[in-house]
Amino acid sequence: MCGIAGFINADRGCDDPQGRISGMLAAIAHRGPDGAGYVLDDGLAMGTVRLAILDPAAGVQPISDESGRYWLCYNGEVYNYRELRETLVGLGHVFRTDCDTEVVLRAWMAWGPDCLKRFNGGFSFALYDRRQKDLFLARDRYGKRPLFLARHGETILFASEMKAFLAVPGFRFEQDPAQLASILGQWTPLPHQSGFRGIESLPMGEWARVREGRIERFVYDELSFAASETISSEHEAVERIRAQLTDAVSLRLRSDVEVGVYLSGGVDSAIVAALARELTPHPLSTFSVEFEDAEFDESAEQRLVAEHLGTRHHARRISHADIAEACPDAVYHAEVPAFRSAFIPMFLLSQRTREAGIKVILSGEGADEAFLGYDLFKETLLRAAWNELPEDMRRSRLERLYPHLAHYGPKDIAAVTGLYHQFSAEKMPGLFSHELRFQNGQFSARLLSAPGDPFAEISALVAGNPAFGSMSAVEKAQWLEYKTLLPGYLLSTQGDRMSLAHGVENRCPFLDPSVIGLASSVNLRFDDGFTEKRLLRDAFRDRLPGAVADKRKFPYRAPDAAAFAARRPDYLDLVLSESELANLPFLNAKFAQRLATKVLTKPADEVSTKENQTFLFLLSIALLDRFFVQRQGLGQAGGSSALPPLQRAVDLRAEATPHASQGNFASLT
């Protein structure tokens, strides 16, 4: 796991490329505190800050082939690198390291962009072809690792995190109201969005070629939920799930440093921990977030699993004060507006994890998307069939809809019945499954003085996918989750950014392509979809405490506005002061101030979910403006990092043509 950054100039000019690339890498040093390296050529500079996990001694970056034609800066892990290496050796490639970075380089040399389809992992990388003067950029198929691009005059910039652009002289950040409207509407950036004007994210499953100032984009992987396997019985389905997840965890335990597990208290992370414990030769370390507020706390289940498996368990107990204090730092690392505070405890948990000496963790992220664990999928099934169901069956399914809600009773069922009558037919083309969620998004969009249509871009996204129209209602819901909340929030704001803020790599076995493919082959085949993840639970029931194996989904949440109301940190002036709100001219300042005042002064039970979400959006937008647009408070938010120890610095500008040299694999400082 690492961070990458760089730039390429169409006019081949830059006054101080060494100073600029060093500054960009220093801004993302938290991603790779173990070492840094860069390569310079006419009009190009790119580099890496490294978190040493595989082959720590020899896997220094950037790395090149023997001829010096190809240079790679790489972030992430390709978990099936050993199998790919064996194939490449058979093709005549000779390896100088034991890390996956060199496998990625030689896979590109062997197969070009087609190699991306062979990779099972989470990654983004920049590969420079010195002979052709082409720069290739690529990102994994599920968006686990970030990669941003921006134009700055004749220069194209790229980096794992946008904060690297703060080090580029003359570069200015500006929040984009059109993108913000979209983010507020569906709670998360779309695959290409960053929230800032002129900066875009390379979408998951895509690669790009930069040539003479032009960016060409190509899709190498399209989401599909069509059954890829023929499963003849429920017994076979359970056996296949058990075997496939075991393989996925085994691949993600490949590391030259110790691997730990995040325990949430739910069944998904417990399964991952159980498998890791069986497959790990040493005692397993587990890590959890505990909350002082009992409404959010799952520590009893976390400890139950840890004791059952005999792990070395570590917990980070979170108070309202912790959330309020850490919020600015977490927002700075997140870089995009957030609709909940749950990412802040994950920021603190990764800090605790790194303090315990762990650089790599596994988590249960992706299980609900693959195995239809969210209420969203049950709601979609029921709403899609609503007009065809008799009254007694409607009520029976409504009663099974929210088993995790302790006070879900007759009055609630009556209210939901009315809502489902209203939303039983599609109102927004292609977005049927998410229409209920988007009601909250419409409220949040009121933060903007001119929100336009917050759903125009997501409507265009689904309309532009030829296969989307032929999907079932539930498959469309999955597609939307995999394209929006999963990469835009769960894997980034709450995942990659919070873990890498403290130099911890997160790995997700449920996001193995084979696991997702298998899930699509068994979902809804042996049950009606209303018993949450039954096949998955049955596959591992004998390895888990019964209380956890049978526990219904308890969504991971953290105290939102209540945490800030209790502590009232000074930075709340950003959303309460008329003069501060005036710095954000695209906001509806009166609405924003009125909302902030209400959620910070009224009792928590008088603040609705949509008001909580909108307040968090408002606060994070204001903090992002402070850090990135006004460039204030960066020192307090971790914005003054130093470059890690320089392990490789290669200057190719004196060489007329690519050729083998000691500089390709040796450190030149």
Disulfide bonds with the S-S distance in Angstrom:
none
